Amino acid sequence: DIIRLNDPALFRQQCYVDGAWHAADNARALDVTDPSTGKVIGTVPEMAAAETRRAIAAADAALPSWRALPAKERSAIVHRWYELMLEHQEDLAVLMTREQGKPLAESRGEIAYAASFLQWFAEEAKRIYGDTIPGHQADKRIVVIKEPIGVCAAITPWNFPSAMITRKAGPALAAGCTMVLKPATATPFSALALAELAERAGVPRGVFNVVTGSASGIGGEMTSNPIVRKVTFTGSTEIGKVLLRQCAETVKKTSMELGGNAPFIVFDDADLDAAVEGAIASKYRNAGQTCVCANRLLVQESVYDEFARKLAARVSQLKVGDGREVGVTLGPLIDRKAVAKAQEHVDDAVAKGARVILGGKPHARGPCFYEPTILLDATPDMKIAREETFGPVAALFRFRDDTEAIAMANDTEFGLASYFYGRDISRVWRVAEGLEYGIVGVNTGLISTEVAPFGGVKESGLGREGSHYGIDDYLELKYICMSV
Ligand code: ADP
């Protein structure tokens, strides 16, 4: 079941370390499967600590000359990387759909989105301005400069196989840092294709390295090696906490984009049709497998039934299938475990009084597919209210007034994305300010863009990605005090 690309060299089955392609020391390889078909589409090296140590050493060796380049030169290289991603958008999208499952249209969109971070940070590279501060004594002059943190280690998830990489590698390389990346085991080919394009763009050897294989072996080396000055992670809160504990030993800087439990609130003055469209985009995109997916739909009681009816009508139009098929809008979940989790949440909700009005079981299309599902009468004691479902299951909760909606929305340890639909201007401000979240979408279900700061509060993480703030996560301040 081979992958056909216009440029076959983008399909790499080896790791990229110090500007060369490598197998694992033990010569072992891991299978990568297409979740739509269950078939193996290729293999990647099963690397561990020793190979990671060499990649970190390569990144360390490459650091002095990379950080010393004038910003304009680093910018040009990162910008070329961006252009190459767009030139190869179709091949990159095909690779992504095969290993991840999302519909081809969504993969194309992700490639453009991923590339946009390279473009944005290529531009920002030239604007890493410092500061001068009036001295505290007559003879003192104070200057603040910004410097790259150094060697960065990145660990990324499978739900956005390209974008979660570029929004770390883009600012890191733009700032003058070097990087070792461990992509998710389920989706390594998108990462390796990016490495191939980085090389073609002129990224010098050692500046960007990709190792695949054992999460604990690679992660353990990344978090314990003193050369690594920064660990940047996107994934679950559970693993994020493990990495934070491990990083404490050498006091590494960290960026953590962790889980969410996004509320999607529909007030009685909302445009219900717009709210339905927003809910579809936020809930069912990537088959519900994004950390900003609406996880709890909170609907005011006076519009509850009407919203549910409209949502069901729209969700039943979603077309489930292999992401390569024309017209498919809902692909498979990443693996069978993900299907089991969706089912567990549905069963738990039903046992506690929820009603299934659509779906509610695995989809006949194959073992990784789940039916687009809607549950009514969801309550806070259900698993679906507490944990990220990461599947195409919408649970509708009922609320009476704004105070109750905000309290319900904030009743979680997570604080990444939130959404609400309503039109009254003072309500809009009150609710936006009342939500304890890093991101608030008002009358929109789509909030991701490279120009805005993406990140969460509470247990959803540390740091921000994208926007002019995003490069700060890869910079240190140095204060120079001069006596004249
Ligand atoms: P997801 O639900 O996205 O798979 P995870 O947190 O399990 O979330 O995984 C995100 C990334 O973290 C993946 O690349 C995974 O391989 C990696 N990972 C998982 N466990 C560890 C670990 N103990 N140390 C380092 N990385 C890990």
Boltz pocket constraint, residues with backbone or C-beta under 6 A from the ligand:
constraints:
  - pocket:
      binder: B
      contacts: [[A, 155], [A, 156], [A, 157], [A, 158], [A, 159], [A, 182], [A, 183], [A, 184], [A, 185], [A, 213], [A, 215], [A, 216], [A, 218], [A, 219], [A, 220], [A, 234], [A, 235], [A, 236], [A, 237], [A, 239], [A, 240], [A, 242]]
      max_distance: 6.0
